[in-house]
Amino acid sequence: MGELLAAVAIGACAWLAWRFLATTAGRRRGVAAAGAGACLLLSAFCFWLWYDLYLIRDFNELGRDYDPVDQVVYTDSAFVWIVPALLSLAAGAWLAWRARRR
């Protein structure tokens, strides 16, 4: 549940940043470039979390993976990190395109 709330919070922050930068991207090239960089960094961070918490795990039929070294049980609920990663990637690509076009 905590991972889902964190993913929703990051997605909301990315959406708010995109809305702010989308309104000012037409006026200033530097703001669009900075917004693109911020969105792409956020996207890279979320992709890393998705890879580390979900993609490399070998989940059983119950959706759990036990790490005997750290003695931690991972669940397959970490797939939600792909949503803010893709949204931030799309926003960053759009802002980079807008900054390059002007």
PDB file as gemmi writes it, atoms N, CA and C in Angstrom:
CRYST1    1.000    1.000    1.000  90.00  90.00  90.00 P 1                      
ATOM      1  N   MET A   1       0.820  -1.194   0.000  1.00  0.00           N  
ATOM      2  CA  MET A   1       0.000   0.000   0.000  1.00  0.00           C  
ATOM      3  C   MET A   1       0.862   1.255   0.000  1.00  0.00           C  
ATOM      4  N   GLY A   2       1.978   1.209   0.725  1.00  0.00           N  
ATOM      5  CA  GLY A   2       2.862   2.365   0.791  1.00  0.00           C  
ATOM      6  C   GLY A   2       3.495   2.682  -0.550  1.00  0.00           C  
ATOM      7  N   GLU A   3       3.834   1.623  -1.318  1.00  0.00           N  
ATOM      8  CA  GLU A   3       4.413   1.844  -2.640  1.00  0.00           C  
ATOM      9  C   GLU A   3       3.398   2.489  -3.571  1.00  0.00           C  
ATOM     10  N   LEU A   4       2.158   2.086  -3.452  1.00  0.00           N  
ATOM     11  CA  LEU A   4       1.117   2.667  -4.289  1.00  0.00           C  
ATOM     12  C   LEU A   4       0.923   4.144  -3.968  1.00  0.00           C  
ATOM     13  N   LEU A   5       0.909   4.481  -2.694  1.00  0.00           N  
ATOM     14  CA  LEU A   5       0.761   5.885  -2.310  1.00  0.00           C  
ATOM     15  C   LEU A   5       1.949   6.721  -2.774  1.00  0.00           C  
ATOM     16  N   ALA A   6       3.143   6.158  -2.685  1.00  0.00           N  
ATOM     17  CA  ALA A   6       4.327   6.881  -3.160  1.00  0.00           C  
ATOM     18  C   ALA A   6       4.267   7.073  -4.666  1.00  0.00           C  
ATOM     19  N   ALA A   7       3.814   6.060  -5.387  1.00  0.00           N  
ATOM     20  CA  ALA A   7       3.698   6.182  -6.841  1.00  0.00           C  
ATOM     21  C   ALA A   7       2.651   7.222  -7.220  1.00  0.00           C  
ATOM     22  N   VAL A   8       1.549   7.252  -6.496  1.00  0.00           N  
ATOM     23  CA  VAL A   8       0.513   8.259  -6.759  1.00  0.00           C  
ATOM     24  C   VAL A   8       1.044   9.654  -6.460  1.00  0.00           C  
ATOM     25  N   ALA A   9       1.791   9.798  -5.376  1.00  0.00           N  
ATOM     26  CA  ALA A   9       2.354  11.107  -5.031  1.00  0.00           C  
ATOM     27  C   ALA A   9       3.351  11.576  -6.079  1.00  0.00           C  
ATOM     28  N   ILE A  10       4.201  10.685  -6.550  1.00  0.00           N  
ATOM     29  CA  ILE A  10       5.165  11.060  -7.588  1.00  0.00           C  
ATOM     30  C   ILE A  10       4.442  11.383  -8.885  1.00  0.00           C  
ATOM     31  N   GLY A  11       3.426  10.619  -9.218  1.00  0.00           N  
ATOM     32  CA  GLY A  11       2.647  10.918 -10.418  1.00  0.00           C  
ATOM     33  C   GLY A  11       1.948  12.263 -10.325  1.00  0.00           C  
ATOM     34  N   ALA A  12       1.417  12.582  -9.152  1.00  0.00           N  
ATOM     35  CA  ALA A  12       0.759  13.881  -8.970  1.00  0.00           C  
ATOM     36  C   ALA A  12       1.761  15.021  -9.072  1.00  0.00           C  
ATOM     37  N   CYS A  13       2.944  14.837  -8.503  1.00  0.00           N  
ATOM     38  CA  CYS A  13       3.980  15.876  -8.617  1.00  0.00           C  
ATOM     39  C   CYS A  13       4.415  16.054 -10.062  1.00  0.00           C  
ATOM     40  N   ALA A  14       4.556  14.952 -10.774  1.00  0.00           N  
ATOM     41  CA  ALA A  14       4.935  15.050 -12.188  1.00  0.00           C  
ATOM     42  C   ALA A  14       3.844  15.758 -12.984  1.00  0.00           C  
ATOM     43  N   TRP A  15       2.587  15.457 -12.685  1.00  0.00           N  
ATOM     44  CA  TRP A  15       1.493  16.105 -13.398  1.00  0.00           C  
ATOM     45  C   TRP A  15       1.461  17.601 -13.102  1.00  0.00           C  
ATOM     46  N   LEU A  16       1.643  17.982 -11.838  1.00  0.00           N  
ATOM     47  CA  LEU A  16       1.660  19.405 -11.491  1.00  0.00           C  
ATOM     48  C   LEU A  16       2.835  20.126 -12.144  1.00  0.00           C  
ATOM     49  N   ALA A  17       3.998  19.480 -12.156  1.00  0.00           N  
ATOM     50  CA  ALA A  17       5.159  20.090 -12.814  1.00  0.00           C  
ATOM     51  C   ALA A  17       4.909  20.233 -14.305  1.00  0.00           C  
ATOM     52  N   TRP A  18       4.293  19.228 -14.903  1.00  0.00           N  
ATOM     53  CA  TRP A  18       3.993  19.287 -16.332  1.00  0.00           C  
ATOM     54  C   TRP A  18       2.997  20.406 -16.628  1.00  0.00           C  
ATOM     55  N   ARG A  19       1.977  20.553 -15.805  1.00  0.00           N  
ATOM     56  CA  ARG A  19       0.987  21.617 -16.022  1.00  0.00           C  
ATOM     57  C   ARG A  19       1.633  22.994 -15.901  1.00  0.00           C  
ATOM     58  N   PHE A  20       2.499  23.176 -14.901  1.00  0.00           N  
ATOM     59  CA  PHE A  20       3.174  24.455 -14.733  1.00  0.00           C  
ATOM     60  C   PHE A  20       4.094  24.741 -15.907  1.00  0.00           C  
ATOM     61  N   LEU A  21       4.862  23.736 -16.279  1.00  0.00           N  
ATOM     62  CA  LEU A  21       5.828  23.945 -17.357  1.00  0.00           C  
ATOM     63  C   LEU A  21       5.159  24.022 -18.725  1.00  0.00           C  
ATOM     64  N   ALA A  22       4.017  23.364 -18.881  1.00  0.00           N  
ATOM     65  CA  ALA A  22       3.319  23.433 -20.162  1.00  0.00           C  
ATOM     66  C   ALA A  22       2.770  24.832 -20.417  1.00  0.00           C  
ATOM     67  N   THR A  23       2.395  25.531 -19.367  1.00  0.00           N  
ATOM     68  CA  THR A  23       1.865  26.883 -19.557  1.00  0.00           C  
ATOM     69  C   THR A  23       2.969  27.885 -19.840  1.00  0.00           C  
ATOM     70  N   THR A  24       4.179  27.611 -19.344  1.00  0.00           N  
ATOM     71  CA  THR A  24       5.278  28.551 -19.570  1.00  0.00           C  
ATOM     72  C   THR A  24       6.216  28.108 -20.682  1.00  0.00           C  
ATOM     73  N   ALA A  25       6.016  26.908 -21.214  1.00  0.00           N  
ATOM     74  CA  ALA A  25       6.939  26.396 -22.235  1.00  0.00           C  
ATOM     75  C   ALA A  25       6.860  27.200 -23.519  1.00  0.00           C  
ATOM     76  N   GLY A  26       5.707  27.727 -23.817  1.00  0.00           N  
ATOM     77  CA  GLY A  26       5.572  28.512 -25.033  1.00  0.00           C  
ATOM     78  C   GLY A  26       6.251  29.866 -24.936  1.00  0.00           C  
ATOM     79  N   ARG A  27       6.504  30.324 -23.737  1.00  0.00           N  
ATOM     80  CA  ARG A  27       7.090  31.650 -23.551  1.00  0.00           C  
ATOM     81  C   ARG A  27       8.602  31.632 -23.437  1.00  0.00           C  
ATOM     82  N   ARG A  28       9.134  30.632 -22.790  1.00  0.00           N  
ATOM     83  CA  ARG A  28      10.575  30.609 -22.555  1.00  0.00           C  
ATOM     84  C   ARG A  28      11.162  29.245 -22.888  1.00  0.00           C  
ATOM     85  N   ARG A  29      12.215  29.273 -23.674  1.00  0.00           N  
ATOM     86  CA  ARG A  29      12.862  28.031 -24.081  1.00  0.00           C  
ATOM     87  C   ARG A  29      13.603  27.379 -22.910  1.00  0.00           C  
ATOM     88  N   GLY A  30      14.221  28.188 -22.074  1.00  0.00           N  
ATOM     89  CA  GLY A  30      14.986  27.657 -20.946  1.00  0.00           C  
ATOM     90  C   GLY A  30      14.119  26.937 -19.931  1.00  0.00           C  
ATOM     91  N   VAL A  31      12.916  27.446 -19.718  1.00  0.00           N  
ATOM     92  CA  VAL A  31      12.005  26.801 -18.768  1.00  0.00           C  
ATOM     93  C   VAL A  31      11.586  25.438 -19.295  1.00  0.00           C  
ATOM     94  N   ALA A  32      11.329  25.363 -20.593  1.00  0.00           N  
ATOM     95  CA  ALA A  32      10.942  24.082 -21.184  1.00  0.00           C  
ATOM     96  C   ALA A  32      12.092  23.085 -21.112  1.00  0.00           C  
ATOM     97  N   ALA A  33      13.308  23.559 -21.350  1.00  0.00           N  
ATOM     98  CA  ALA A  33      14.464  22.661 -21.281  1.00  0.00           C  
ATOM     99  C   ALA A  33      14.700  22.183 -19.848  1.00  0.00           C  
ATOM    100  N   ALA A  34      14.555  23.075 -18.878  1.00  0.00           N  
ATOM    101  CA  ALA A  34      14.716  22.681 -17.474  1.00  0.00           C  
ATOM    102  C   ALA A  34      13.622  21.705 -17.060  1.00  0.00           C  
ATOM    103  N   GLY A  35      12.408  21.955 -17.501  1.00  0.00           N  
ATOM    104  CA  GLY A  35      11.312  21.040 -17.197  1.00  0.00           C  
ATOM    105  C   GLY A  35      11.517  19.679 -17.833  1.00  0.00           C  
ATOM    106  N   ALA A  36      12.033  19.676 -19.054  1.00  0.00           N  
ATOM    107  CA  ALA A  36      12.318  18.403 -19.721  1.00  0.00           C  
ATOM    108  C   ALA A  36      13.374  17.627 -18.946  1.00  0.00           C  
ATOM    109  N   GLY A  37      14.404  18.318 -18.507  1.00  0.00           N  
ATOM    110  CA  GLY A  37      15.443  17.649 -17.726  1.00  0.00           C  
ATOM    111  C   GLY A  37      14.915  17.091 -16.418  1.00  0.00           C  
ATOM    112  N   ALA A  38      14.079  17.873 -15.733  1.00  0.00           N  
ATOM    113  CA  ALA A  38      13.504  17.415 -14.462  1.00  0.00           C  
ATOM    114  C   ALA A  38      12.595  16.210 -14.675  1.00  0.00           C  
ATOM    115  N   CYS A  39      11.759  16.265 -15.704  1.00  0.00           N  
ATOM    116  CA  CYS A  39      10.851  15.149 -15.978  1.00  0.00           C  
ATOM    117  C   CYS A  39      11.620  13.894 -16.384  1.00  0.00           C  
ATOM    118  N   LEU A  40      12.675  14.067 -17.169  1.00  0.00           N  
ATOM    119  CA  LEU A  40      13.453  12.904 -17.591  1.00  0.00           C  
ATOM    120  C   LEU A  40      14.236  12.303 -16.425  1.00  0.00           C  
ATOM    121  N   LEU A  41      14.713  13.135 -15.506  1.00  0.00           N  
ATOM    122  CA  LEU A  41      15.371  12.602 -14.307  1.00  0.00           C  
ATOM    123  C   LEU A  41      14.378  11.843 -13.423  1.00  0.00           C  
ATOM    124  N   LEU A  42      13.188  12.392 -13.259  1.00  0.00           N  
ATOM    125  CA  LEU A  42      12.152  11.704 -12.489  1.00  0.00           C  
ATOM    126  C   LEU A  42      11.774  10.390 -13.157  1.00  0.00           C  
ATOM    127  N   SER A  43      11.692  10.400 -14.478  1.00  0.00           N  
ATOM    128  CA  SER A  43      11.375   9.182 -15.210  1.00  0.00           C  
ATOM    129  C   SER A  43      12.457   8.126 -15.016  1.00  0.00           C  
ATOM    130  N   ALA A  44      13.711   8.531 -15.082  1.00  0.00           N  
ATOM    131  CA  ALA A  44      14.808   7.579 -14.881  1.00  0.00           C  
ATOM    132  C   ALA A  44      14.771   6.993 -13.471  1.00  0.00           C  
ATOM    133  N   PHE A  45      14.474   7.819 -12.481  1.00  0.00           N  
ATOM    134  CA  PHE A  45      14.381   7.337 -11.105  1.00  0.00           C  
ATOM    135  C   PHE A  45      13.246   6.325 -10.955  1.00  0.00           C  
ATOM    136  N   CYS A  46      12.090   6.623 -11.528  1.00  0.00           N  
ATOM    137  CA  CYS A  46      10.954   5.704 -11.426  1.00  0.00           C  
ATOM    138  C   CYS A  46      11.209   4.412 -12.197  1.00  0.00           C  
ATOM    139  N   PHE A  47      11.878   4.494 -13.360  1.00  0.00           N  
ATOM    140  CA  PHE A  47      12.238   3.281 -14.093  1.00  0.00           C  
ATOM    141  C   PHE A  47      13.202   2.423 -13.276  1.00  0.00           C  
ATOM    142  N   TRP A  48      14.144   3.074 -12.576  1.00  0.00           N  
ATOM    143  CA  TRP A  48      15.073   2.326 -11.737  1.00  0.00           C  
ATOM    144  C   TRP A  48      14.325   1.621 -10.604  1.00  0.00           C  
ATOM    145  N   LEU A  49      13.390   2.326  -9.962  1.00  0.00           N  
ATOM    146  CA  LEU A  49      12.598   1.701  -8.896  1.00  0.00           C  
ATOM    147  C   LEU A  49      11.789   0.529  -9.430  1.00  0.00           C  
ATOM    148  N   TRP A  50      11.182   0.698 -10.601  1.00  0.00           N  
ATOM    149  CA  TRP A  50      10.394  -0.374 -11.209  1.00  0.00           C  
ATOM    150  C   TRP A  50      11.282  -1.580 -11.497  1.00  0.00           C  
ATOM    151  N   TYR A  51      12.463  -1.331 -12.033  1.00  0.00           N  
ATOM    152  CA  TYR A  51      13.387  -2.426 -12.326  1.00  0.00           C  
ATOM    153  C   TYR A  51      13.839  -3.121 -11.045  1.00  0.00           C  
ATOM    154  N   ASP A  52      14.230  -2.328 -10.051  1.00  0.00           N  
ATOM    155  CA  ASP A  52      14.789  -2.896  -8.825  1.00  0.00           C  
ATOM    156  C   ASP A  52      13.742  -3.607  -7.978  1.00  0.00           C  
ATOM    157  N   LEU A  53      12.542  -3.095  -7.916  1.00  0.00           N  
ATOM    158  CA  LEU A  53      11.514  -3.667  -7.040  1.00  0.00           C  
ATOM    159  C   LEU A  53      10.597  -4.667  -7.731  1.00  0.00           C  
ATOM    160  N   TYR A  54      10.565  -4.672  -9.077  1.00  0.00           N  
ATOM    161  CA  TYR A  54       9.605  -5.538  -9.754  1.00  0.00           C  
ATOM    162  C   TYR A  54      10.231  -6.412 -10.834  1.00  0.00           C  
ATOM    163  N   LEU A  55      10.963  -5.811 -11.744  1.00  0.00           N  
ATOM    164  CA  LEU A  55      11.369  -6.526 -12.951  1.00  0.00           C  
ATOM    165  C   LEU A  55      12.371  -7.648 -12.681  1.00  0.00           C  
ATOM    166  N   ILE A  56      13.298  -7.475 -11.751  1.00  0.00           N  
ATOM    167  CA  ILE A  56      14.322  -8.498 -11.530  1.00  0.00           C  
ATOM    168  C   ILE A  56      13.885  -9.579 -10.545  1.00  0.00           C  
ATOM    169  N   ARG A  57      12.723  -9.464  -9.974  1.00  0.00           N  
ATOM    170  CA  ARG A  57      12.251 -10.434  -8.982  1.00  0.00           C  
ATOM    171  C   ARG A  57      11.600 -11.630  -9.671  1.00  0.00           C  
ATOM    172  N   ASP A  58      11.704 -12.773  -9.025  1.00  0.00           N  
ATOM    173  CA  ASP A  58      11.074 -13.996  -9.506  1.00  0.00           C  
ATOM    174  C   ASP A  58       9.913 -14.312  -8.566  1.00  0.00           C  
ATOM    175  N   PHE A  59       8.737 -13.801  -8.900  1.00  0.00           N  
ATOM    176  CA  PHE A  59       7.573 -13.948  -8.029  1.00  0.00           C  
ATOM    177  C   PHE A  59       6.951 -15.330  -8.187  1.00  0.00           C  
ATOM    178  N   ASN A  60       6.428 -15.856  -7.083  1.00  0.00           N  
ATOM    179  CA  ASN A  60       5.720 -17.129  -7.140  1.00  0.00           C  
ATOM    180  C   ASN A  60       4.261 -16.880  -7.523  1.00  0.00           C  
ATOM    181  N   GLU A  61       3.447 -17.921  -7.460  1.00  0.00           N  
ATOM    182  CA  GLU A  61       2.047 -17.782  -7.879  1.00  0.00           C  
ATOM    183  C   GLU A  61       1.236 -16.900  -6.932  1.00  0.00           C  
ATOM    184  N   LEU A  62       1.736 -16.664  -5.726  1.00  0.00           N  
ATOM    185  CA  LEU A  62       1.058 -15.776  -4.784  1.00  0.00           C  
ATOM    186  C   LEU A  62       1.496 -14.326  -4.932  1.00  0.00           C  
ATOM    187  N   GLY A  63       2.442 -14.064  -5.817  1.00  0.00           N  
ATOM    188  CA  GLY A  63       2.911 -12.702  -6.028  1.00  0.00           C  
ATOM    189  C   GLY A  63       3.941 -12.258  -5.009  1.00  0.00           C  
ATOM    190  N   ARG A  64       4.714 -13.224  -4.492  1.00  0.00           N  
ATOM    191  CA  ARG A  64       5.717 -12.890  -3.483  1.00  0.00           C  
ATOM    192  C   ARG A  64       7.079 -13.428  -3.897  1.00  0.00           C  
ATOM    193  N   ASP A  65       8.118 -12.726  -3.458  1.00  0.00           N  
ATOM    194  CA  ASP A  65       9.494 -13.163  -3.685  1.00  0.00           C  
ATOM    195  C   ASP A  65      10.259 -12.985  -2.385  1.00  0.00           C  
ATOM    196  N   TYR A  66      10.862 -14.069  -1.904  1.00  0.00           N  
ATOM    197  CA  TYR A  66      11.615 -14.020  -0.645  1.00  0.00           C  
ATOM    198  C   TYR A  66      13.099 -13.894  -0.952  1.00  0.00           C  
ATOM    199  N   ASP A  67      13.738 -12.907  -0.349  1.00  0.00           N  
ATOM    200  CA  ASP A  67      15.178 -12.706  -0.472  1.00  0.00           C  
ATOM    201  C   ASP A  67      15.833 -13.270   0.788  1.00  0.00           C  
ATOM    202  N   PRO A  68      16.492 -14.446   0.692  1.00  0.00           N  
ATOM    203  CA  PRO A  68      17.057 -15.059   1.904  1.00  0.00           C  
ATOM    204  C   PRO A  68      18.256 -14.305   2.471  1.00  0.00           C  
ATOM    205  N   VAL A  69      18.938 -13.538   1.659  1.00  0.00           N  
ATOM    206  CA  VAL A  69      20.105 -12.800   2.150  1.00  0.00           C  
ATOM    207  C   VAL A  69      19.665 -11.666   3.070  1.00  0.00           C  
ATOM    208  N   ASP A  70      18.728 -10.839   2.580  1.00  0.00           N  
ATOM    209  CA  ASP A  70      18.231  -9.714   3.378  1.00  0.00           C  
ATOM    210  C   ASP A  70      17.044 -10.091   4.254  1.00  0.00           C  
ATOM    211  N   GLN A  71      16.505 -11.291   4.067  1.00  0.00           N  
ATOM    212  CA  GLN A  71      15.320 -11.782   4.763  1.00  0.00           C  
ATOM    213  C   GLN A  71      14.151 -10.812   4.615  1.00  0.00           C  
ATOM    214  N   VAL A  72      13.857 -10.483   3.360  1.00  0.00           N  
ATOM    215  CA  VAL A  72      12.778  -9.562   3.020  1.00  0.00           C  
ATOM    216  C   VAL A  72      11.861 -10.255   2.020  1.00  0.00           C  
ATOM    217  N   VAL A  73      10.566 -10.052   2.180  1.00  0.00           N  
ATOM    218  CA  VAL A  73       9.592 -10.563   1.226  1.00  0.00           C  
ATOM    219  C   VAL A  73       9.125  -9.401   0.360  1.00  0.00           C  
ATOM    220  N   TYR A  74       9.317  -9.535  -0.947  1.00  0.00           N  
ATOM    221  CA  TYR A  74       8.861  -8.528  -1.900  1.00  0.00           C  
ATOM    222  C   TYR A  74       7.548  -8.994  -2.514  1.00  0.00           C  
ATOM    223  N   THR A  75       6.643  -8.064  -2.732  1.00  0.00           N  
ATOM    224  CA  THR A  75       5.383  -8.393  -3.391  1.00  0.00           C  
ATOM    225  C   THR A  75       5.379  -7.800  -4.790  1.00  0.00           C  
ATOM    226  N   ASP A  76       4.455  -8.286  -5.613  1.00  0.00           N  
ATOM    227  CA  ASP A  76       4.419  -7.826  -7.002  1.00  0.00           C  
ATOM    228  C   ASP A  76       3.634  -6.525  -7.170  1.00  0.00           C  
ATOM    229  N   SER A  77       3.372  -5.815  -6.089  1.00  0.00           N  
ATOM    230  CA  SER A  77       2.645  -4.547  -6.190  1.00  0.00           C  
ATOM    231  C   SER A  77       3.522  -3.407  -6.688  1.00  0.00           C  
ATOM    232  N   ALA A  78       4.805  -3.643  -6.850  1.00  0.00           N  
ATOM    233  CA  ALA A  78       5.719  -2.582  -7.290  1.00  0.00           C  
ATOM    234  C   ALA A  78       5.608  -2.304  -8.785  1.00  0.00           C  
ATOM    235  N   PHE A  79       4.734  -3.015  -9.504  1.00  0.00           N  
ATOM    236  CA  PHE A  79       4.574  -2.754 -10.931  1.00  0.00           C  
ATOM    237  C   PHE A  79       4.027  -1.358 -11.192  1.00  0.00           C  
ATOM    238  N   VAL A  80       3.429  -0.728 -10.185  1.00  0.00           N  
ATOM    239  CA  VAL A  80       2.839   0.599 -10.384  1.00  0.00           C  
ATOM    240  C   VAL A  80       3.890   1.664 -10.658  1.00  0.00           C  
ATOM    241  N   TRP A  81       5.171   1.386 -10.406  1.00  0.00           N  
ATOM    242  CA  TRP A  81       6.214   2.382 -10.670  1.00  0.00           C  
ATOM    243  C   TRP A  81       6.373   2.658 -12.159  1.00  0.00           C  
ATOM    244  N   ILE A  82       5.828   1.806 -13.007  1.00  0.00           N  
ATOM    245  CA  ILE A  82       5.930   2.045 -14.445  1.00  0.00           C  
ATOM    246  C   ILE A  82       5.017   3.196 -14.871  1.00  0.00           C  
ATOM    247  N   VAL A  83       3.938   3.432 -14.146  1.00  0.00           N  
ATOM    248  CA  VAL A  83       2.993   4.496 -14.518  1.00  0.00           C  
ATOM    249  C   VAL A  83       3.629   5.881 -14.401  1.00  0.00           C  
ATOM    250  N   PRO A  84       4.185   6.284 -13.242  1.00  0.00           N  
ATOM    251  CA  PRO A  84       4.828   7.601 -13.214  1.00  0.00           C  
ATOM    252  C   PRO A  84       6.069   7.663 -14.100  1.00  0.00           C  
ATOM    253  N   ALA A  85       6.721   6.522 -14.315  1.00  0.00           N  
ATOM    254  CA  ALA A  85       7.895   6.522 -15.196  1.00  0.00           C  
ATOM    255  C   ALA A  85       7.494   6.860 -16.623  1.00  0.00           C  
ATOM    256  N   LEU A  86       6.431   6.241 -17.109  1.00  0.00           N  
ATOM    257  CA  LEU A  86       5.987   6.510 -18.483  1.00  0.00           C  
ATOM    258  C   LEU A  86       5.389   7.902 -18.629  1.00  0.00           C  
ATOM    259  N   LEU A  87       4.644   8.347 -17.624  1.00  0.00           N  
ATOM    260  CA  LEU A  87       4.070   9.694 -17.695  1.00  0.00           C  
ATOM    261  C   LEU A  87       5.155  10.760 -17.669  1.00  0.00           C  
ATOM    262  N   SER A  88       6.146  10.573 -16.825  1.00  0.00           N  
ATOM    263  CA  SER A  88       7.250  11.536 -16.771  1.00  0.00           C  
ATOM    264  C   SER A  88       8.079  11.500 -18.046  1.00  0.00           C  
ATOM    265  N   LEU A  89       8.242  10.319 -18.613  1.00  0.00           N  
ATOM    266  CA  LEU A  89       8.977  10.205 -19.870  1.00  0.00           C  
ATOM    267  C   LEU A  89       8.242  10.923 -20.994  1.00  0.00           C  
ATOM    268  N   ALA A  90       6.929  10.749 -21.054  1.00  0.00           N  
ATOM    269  CA  ALA A  90       6.142  11.431 -22.082  1.00  0.00           C  
ATOM    270  C   ALA A  90       6.187  12.944 -21.898  1.00  0.00           C  
ATOM    271  N   ALA A  91       6.048  13.400 -20.663  1.00  0.00           N  
ATOM    272  CA  ALA A  91       6.101  14.846 -20.404  1.00  0.00           C  
ATOM    273  C   ALA A  91       7.480  15.404 -20.718  1.00  0.00           C  
ATOM    274  N   GLY A  92       8.532  14.680 -20.362  1.00  0.00           N  
ATOM    275  CA  GLY A  92       9.887  15.134 -20.653  1.00  0.00           C  
ATOM    276  C   GLY A  92      10.174  15.178 -22.138  1.00  0.00           C  
ATOM    277  N   ALA A  93       9.698  14.175 -22.871  1.00  0.00           N  
ATOM    278  CA  ALA A  93       9.897  14.166 -24.322  1.00  0.00           C  
ATOM    279  C   ALA A  93       9.138  15.316 -24.974  1.00  0.00           C  
ATOM    280  N   TRP A  94       7.918  15.565 -24.510  1.00  0.00           N  
ATOM    281  CA  TRP A  94       7.135  16.663 -25.081  1.00  0.00           C  
ATOM    282  C   TRP A  94       7.792  18.012 -24.797  1.00  0.00           C  
ATOM    283  N   LEU A  95       8.254  18.214 -23.571  1.00  0.00           N  
ATOM    284  CA  LEU A  95       8.911  19.477 -23.230  1.00  0.00           C  
ATOM    285  C   LEU A  95      10.241  19.638 -23.966  1.00  0.00           C  
ATOM    286  N   ALA A  96      10.976  18.548 -24.143  1.00  0.00           N  
ATOM    287  CA  ALA A  96      12.227  18.626 -24.902  1.00  0.00           C  
ATOM    288  C   ALA A  96      11.942  18.975 -26.360  1.00  0.00           C  
ATOM    289  N   TRP A  97      10.887  18.409 -26.909  1.00  0.00           N  
ATOM    290  CA  TRP A  97      10.503  18.725 -28.289  1.00  0.00           C  
ATOM    291  C   TRP A  97      10.102  20.189 -28.409  1.00  0.00           C  
ATOM    292  N   ARG A  98       9.359  20.684 -27.425  1.00  0.00           N  
ATOM    293  CA  ARG A  98       8.953  22.099 -27.445  1.00  0.00           C  
ATOM    294  C   ARG A  98      10.157  23.030 -27.310  1.00  0.00           C  
ATOM    295  N   ALA A  99      11.109  22.669 -26.451  1.00  0.00           N  
ATOM    296  CA  ALA A  99      12.292  23.514 -26.258  1.00  0.00           C  
ATOM    297  C   ALA A  99      13.175  23.508 -27.503  1.00  0.00           C  
ATOM    298  N   ARG A 100      13.270  22.379 -28.157  1.00  0.00           N  
ATOM    299  CA  ARG A 100      14.103  22.281 -29.355  1.00  0.00           C  
ATOM    300  C   ARG A 100      13.461  22.985 -30.541  1.00  0.00           C  
ATOM    301  N   ARG A 101      12.153  22.963 -30.604  1.00  0.00           N  
ATOM    302  CA  ARG A 101      11.417  23.542 -31.729  1.00  0.00           C  
ATOM    303  C   ARG A 101      11.504  25.058 -31.746  1.00  0.00           C  
ATOM    304  N   ARG A 102      11.616  25.686 -30.616  1.00  0.00           N  
ATOM    305  CA  ARG A 102      11.618  27.156 -30.562  1.00  0.00           C  
ATOM    306  C   ARG A 102      12.987  27.716 -30.754  1.00  0.00           C  
TER     307      ARG A 102                                                      
END                                                                             
